[in-house]
Amino acid sequence: MQAVDQAYVLSPQLLADIIYSGSDMANYKFIDLRNPSKFENGHINGAINIPFRTMNKNNNCKTFIDQERVNIIYGESTEQAIFAGFFLQQLGIKNYFIILGSYDFIKNNIIDHYNIYSAHYNPEIAQYDYAKIVSETSGARNYSAKTKKPAAATNFKRKKKAAAGGGCD
């Protein structure tokens, strides 16, 4: 897969500025690539839903051509938004940004709890301590087994066998 041109990536800081400024929203069109049921459960205010699998439909392609507004694309994952960006480049559309991270990242770090660390999206860093979650929710108790010291080995005295008799002298 090609590398993403950073000119088309919207930083979390700029996304927060756009969402919280309010006045700039008229210049942008948020496009949610997730399926309709997930869109109904939550989305960025003012976003329209164009599921990724239907982007190539003629009426959906026309939505992206609006030169008056900049398209801001997000989806189920970063990869989904990147593939949508590649599709738009193939159509010759250049007025778009993609958001790194999924809608869940946007919701948790920018919409619900924006703070100084929200701007640092790194897919290489786990968002959860999975080992801790599993240990807390699996029902297993953290009992440490008591180990016994091994018993001292008992030495038995063996009788020496007499040398075999006979043979050549």
KEKOL-965712 format. One line per 8 residues: number of its first residue (from 0); for each residue x, y, z of C-alpha. Coordinates in steps of 0.1 Angstrom, whole numbers, plus 5000, padded with zeros to 4 digits. Layout:
N
NUM) X:Y:Z | ...
This chain:
169
0) 5000:5000:5000 | 5012:5035:4992 | 5022:5059:5019 | 4996:5085:5028 | 5004:5120:5016 | 5006:5140:5048 | 4991:5170:5030 | 4958:5151:5031
8) 4960:5142:5068 | 4940:5163:5093 | 4958:5166:5126 | 4938:5160:5158 | 4946:5196:5169 | 4930:5211:5137 | 4901:5187:5140 | 4894:5199:5176
16) 4897:5235:5164 | 4871:5228:5136 | 4847:5210:5159 | 4849:5235:5188 | 4851:5267:5168 | 4816:5262:5154 | 4819:5291:5129 | 4842:5272:5105
24) 4818:5242:5103 | 4802:5257:5072 | 4835:5253:5053 | 4837:5216:5060 | 4817:5185:5052 | 4822:5155:5075 | 4818:5122:5058 | 4813:5091:5079
32) 4823:5059:5061 | 4809:5035:5087 | 4778:5014:5082 | 4744:5031:5088 | 4737:5014:5121 | 4770:5026:5136 | 4764:5061:5122 | 4730:5061:5140
40) 4746:5052:5172 | 4769:5083:5171 | 4787:5105:5147 | 4803:5140:5144 | 4776:5167:5144 | 4767:5176:5109 | 4783:5145:5093 | 4767:5126:5065
48) 4768:5089:5061 | 4783:5074:5030 | 4792:5038:5038 | 4826:5028:5023 | 4811:5001:5002 | 4788:5026:4984 | 4813:5053:4977 | 4816:5045:4940
56) 4778:5050:4934 | 4773:5079:4911 | 4752:5100:4935 | 4777:5095:4963 | 4806:5105:4940 | 4788:5138:4933 | 4788:5145:4971 | 4826:5147:4971
64) 4829:5171:4942 | 4815:5201:4961 | 4843:5226:4957 | 4829:5250:4982 | 4835:5228:5012 | 4864:5206:5022 | 4855:5169:5028 | 4868:5155:5061
72) 4867:5117:5060 | 4866:5093:5089 | 4855:5057:5093 | 4857:5025:5112 | 4895:5025:5110 | 4924:5046:5097 | 4928:5022:5068 | 4892:5027:5057
80) 4897:5064:5056 | 4930:5060:5037 | 4914:5037:5011 | 4886:5063:5006 | 4913:5090:5001 | 4930:5069:4975 | 4896:5064:4958 | 4891:5102:4958
88) 4925:5108:4943 | 4917:5084:4915 | 4886:5105:4907 | 4908:5137:4907 | 4892:5151:4939 | 4917:5170:4960 | 4896:5189:4985 | 4896:5164:5013
96) 4913:5154:5045 | 4914:5120:5062 | 4914:5116:5100 | 4939:5091:5115 | 4921:5069:5139 | 4886:5056:5140 | 4854:5073:5150 | 4859:5057:5185
104) 4893:5075:5188 | 4877:5108:5178 | 4848:5104:5202 | 4869:5093:5231 | 4898:5117:5227 | 4884:5148:5210 | 4846:5150:5213 | 4842:5136:5249
112) 4875:5142:5266 | 4898:5165:5247 | 4931:5171:5266 | 4967:5177:5259 | 4974:5140:5251 | 4944:5137:5226 | 4965:5149:5197 | 4989:5120:5198
120) 4974:5092:5178 | 4997:5063:5176 | 4983:5029:5164 | 5014:5012:5178 | 5005:5020:5214 | 4978:4998:5229 | 4949:5019:5243 | 4941:4993:5269
128) 4959:4970:5292 | 4944:4938:5278 | 4962:4915:5303 | 4948:4934:5332 | 4913:4934:5317 | 4914:4897:5312 | 4927:4890:5347 | 4900:4912:5362
136) 4871:4898:5342 | 4879:4862:5337 | 4867:4851:5371 | 4901:4837:5380 | 4915:4846:5413 | 4952:4855:5416 | 4961:4828:5441 | 4998:4822:5444
144) 5006:4785:5449 | 5026:4777:5479 | 5056:4757:5470 | 5072:4732:5492 | 5109:4729:5495 | 5121:4697:5480 | 5129:4670:5505 | 5165:4663:5511
152) 5178:4634:5491 | 5184:4603:5513 | 5217:4586:5507 | 5216:4548:5507 | 5247:4528:5512 | 5251:4502:5486 | 5269:4470:5491 | 5299:4465:5468
160) 5296:4435:5447 | 5324:4410:5449 | 5347:4408:5419 | 5336:4382:5395 | 5356:4350:5399 | 5373:4329:5373 | 5387:4340:5341 | 5422:4340:5328
168) 5452:4344:5351
